[in-house]
Amino acid sequence: MFGLGWDHLVVIFVVAMVVFGPGELPNVMRSLGATMKTVNRYVGDFRRQFDDAMREAEKELDLEDTRAKLRNAGSSVTQDAGTTEVAKERGQDARTAAS
């Protein structure tokens, strides 16, 4: 637990007893627990928002990659079609002209 041993925890407990007293210590511990619960909720919300933003960014990157692949495929189809037309004009077989 945070690299604290039993001896450290005993010292912290004794100091807390001296500072807050035995009557007030349960109230302080209760409020500390409530504060930690709130902090953990905020951290969880932040982590969820961060993960959602990362997923959206990954989707955008995948979309950009797909768009680039489609553009490349479209340009290669246009080039292949142009090669086929030239081959037809020359009277060659389109498969051998594309190679």
Residue frames relative to the residue before (quaternion, step in Angstrom):
aa qw qx qy qz dx dy dz
M 1.0000 0.0000 0.0000 0.0000 0.00 0.00 0.00
F 0.8216 -0.2235 0.0800 0.5182 3.60 -0.13 1.30
G 0.6099 -0.5831 0.3465 0.4099 3.59 1.16 0.45
L 0.4958 0.6413 -0.4398 0.3867 3.59 1.19 0.42
G 0.3019 -0.7409 0.5731 0.1776 3.53 -0.99 0.85
W 0.7156 -0.4324 0.3152 0.4490 3.55 -1.31 0.06
D 0.6338 0.5423 -0.3462 0.4295 3.57 0.98 -0.74
H 0.6420 0.5098 -0.3199 0.4750 3.61 1.05 -0.76
L 0.6583 0.5124 -0.3117 0.4548 3.59 0.95 -0.85
V 0.6331 0.5194 -0.3336 0.4670 3.61 1.01 -0.74
V 0.6464 0.5102 -0.3208 0.4679 3.59 0.95 -0.84
I 0.6490 0.5070 -0.3214 0.4674 3.62 0.94 -0.85
F 0.6536 0.5152 -0.3145 0.4566 3.59 0.95 -0.85
V 0.6573 0.5037 -0.3106 0.4666 3.60 0.93 -0.89
V 0.6509 0.4984 -0.3217 0.4738 3.61 0.93 -0.83
A 0.6455 0.5112 -0.3250 0.4651 3.61 0.96 -0.81
M 0.6348 0.5226 -0.3302 0.4635 3.62 1.00 -0.77
V 0.6688 0.4908 -0.3040 0.4683 3.58 0.95 -0.85
V 0.6975 0.4783 -0.2840 0.4517 3.60 0.88 -0.93
F 0.8096 0.2952 -0.1426 0.4869 3.61 0.73 -1.03
G 0.4075 -0.7068 0.4832 0.3177 3.60 1.10 -0.50
P 0.6213 -0.5892 0.3721 0.3584 3.54 -1.17 0.57
G 0.6447 0.5328 -0.3310 0.4370 3.63 1.08 -0.52
E 0.7471 0.4067 -0.2106 0.4817 3.57 0.96 -0.86
L 0.5191 0.6838 -0.4016 0.3188 3.61 1.15 -0.52
P 0.6557 0.4972 -0.3513 0.4466 3.70 0.83 -0.73
N 0.6441 0.5138 -0.3209 0.4671 3.61 1.02 -0.76
V 0.6432 0.5133 -0.3167 0.4717 3.58 1.00 -0.82
M 0.6568 0.5027 -0.3098 0.4690 3.59 0.95 -0.86
R 0.6366 0.5281 -0.3232 0.4598 3.60 1.02 -0.80
S 0.6877 0.4626 -0.2858 0.4810 3.59 0.88 -0.89
L 0.6141 0.5314 -0.3436 0.4716 3.59 1.09 -0.65
G 0.6411 0.5179 -0.3151 0.4705 3.59 1.02 -0.79
A 0.6568 0.4999 -0.3095 0.4722 3.60 0.96 -0.85
T 0.6418 0.5185 -0.3193 0.4660 3.57 1.02 -0.78
M 0.6550 0.5034 -0.3108 0.4702 3.59 0.96 -0.83
K 0.6188 0.5367 -0.3390 0.4627 3.59 1.06 -0.73
T 0.6614 0.4985 -0.3007 0.4729 3.59 0.96 -0.86
V 0.6467 0.5112 -0.3170 0.4690 3.58 0.97 -0.87
N 0.6538 0.5064 -0.3159 0.4651 3.60 0.94 -0.84
R 0.6289 0.5243 -0.3371 0.4647 3.61 1.03 -0.71
Y 0.6605 0.4962 -0.3073 0.4723 3.59 0.96 -0.86
V 0.6413 0.5158 -0.3215 0.4683 3.57 1.00 -0.82
G 0.6484 0.5168 -0.3117 0.4641 3.59 0.99 -0.83
D 0.6445 0.5108 -0.3164 0.4729 3.59 0.99 -0.83
F 0.6524 0.5095 -0.3130 0.4657 3.56 0.94 -0.88
R 0.6568 0.5133 -0.3102 0.4571 3.57 0.94 -0.89
R 0.6455 0.5107 -0.3209 0.4686 3.61 0.98 -0.80
Q 0.6587 0.4970 -0.3126 0.4706 3.59 0.93 -0.87
F 0.6436 0.5187 -0.3185 0.4640 3.58 0.98 -0.82
D 0.6617 0.4975 -0.3052 0.4707 3.59 0.94 -0.89
D 0.6355 0.5200 -0.3289 0.4664 3.60 1.01 -0.77
A 0.6554 0.5042 -0.3095 0.4695 3.58 0.97 -0.85
M 0.6460 0.5100 -0.3222 0.4679 3.60 1.00 -0.77
R 0.6386 0.5165 -0.3298 0.4655 3.60 1.00 -0.80
E 0.6485 0.5116 -0.3128 0.4689 3.59 0.98 -0.84
A 0.6496 0.5060 -0.3176 0.4702 3.59 0.98 -0.82
E 0.6447 0.5094 -0.3246 0.4685 3.59 0.99 -0.78
K 0.6294 0.5213 -0.3348 0.4691 3.58 1.02 -0.76
E 0.6418 0.5177 -0.3212 0.4658 3.59 0.98 -0.82
L 0.6566 0.4988 -0.3176 0.4683 3.59 0.94 -0.83
D 0.6430 0.5073 -0.3225 0.4744 3.58 0.98 -0.82
L 0.6401 0.5233 -0.3227 0.4608 3.57 1.03 -0.79
E 0.6495 0.5072 -0.3147 0.4710 3.58 0.99 -0.83
D 0.6371 0.5180 -0.3274 0.4675 3.60 0.99 -0.80
T 0.6553 0.5089 -0.3098 0.4644 3.57 0.95 -0.88
R 0.6399 0.5201 -0.3240 0.4638 3.59 0.98 -0.82
A 0.6562 0.5061 -0.3116 0.4650 3.58 0.96 -0.88
K 0.6468 0.5100 -0.3206 0.4678 3.60 0.97 -0.81
L 0.6517 0.5062 -0.3183 0.4666 3.59 0.98 -0.80
R 0.6338 0.5194 -0.3348 0.4652 3.58 1.01 -0.79
N 0.6597 0.5003 -0.3035 0.4716 3.58 0.95 -0.90
A 0.6553 0.4997 -0.3175 0.4692 3.57 0.95 -0.83
G 0.6492 0.5192 -0.3161 0.4572 3.57 0.99 -0.80
S 0.6754 0.4764 -0.3085 0.4709 3.58 0.94 -0.81
S 0.6502 0.4981 -0.3373 0.4640 3.61 1.01 -0.68
V 0.6125 0.5270 -0.3531 0.4716 3.60 1.09 -0.62
T 0.6417 0.5125 -0.3192 0.4731 3.57 1.00 -0.82
Q 0.6564 0.4979 -0.3139 0.4719 3.60 0.96 -0.83
D 0.6490 0.5083 -0.3182 0.4683 3.59 0.97 -0.84
A 0.6423 0.5140 -0.3271 0.4650 3.58 0.99 -0.80
G 0.6463 0.5088 -0.3196 0.4704 3.59 1.00 -0.78
T 0.6383 0.5142 -0.3233 0.4729 3.60 0.99 -0.77
T 0.6422 0.5226 -0.3194 0.4610 3.58 1.00 -0.81
E 0.6518 0.5119 -0.3154 0.4622 3.58 0.97 -0.84
V 0.6497 0.5018 -0.3180 0.4743 3.59 0.96 -0.85
A 0.6485 0.5211 -0.3170 0.4554 3.58 0.98 -0.84
K 0.6418 0.5177 -0.3281 0.4608 3.58 0.99 -0.77
E 0.6426 0.5205 -0.3217 0.4611 3.55 1.02 -0.81
R 0.7111 0.4336 -0.2477 0.4950 3.60 1.04 -0.76
G 0.4782 -0.6896 0.4262 0.3379 3.57 1.27 -0.22
Q 0.4791 0.6581 -0.4502 0.3671 3.61 1.19 0.44
D 0.5771 -0.5336 0.4776 0.3926 3.52 -1.35 0.22
A 0.5000 -0.6879 0.4375 0.2922 3.63 -0.80 1.00
R 0.6396 0.5360 -0.3455 0.4293 3.63 1.00 -0.66
T 0.6914 0.4510 -0.2923 0.4829 3.57 0.95 -0.73
A 0.6285 0.5385 -0.3423 0.4447 3.61 1.13 -0.55
A 0.6531 0.5222 -0.3229 0.4434 3.57 1.04 -0.70
S 0.6314 0.5684 -0.3359 0.4068 3.62 1.10 -0.53
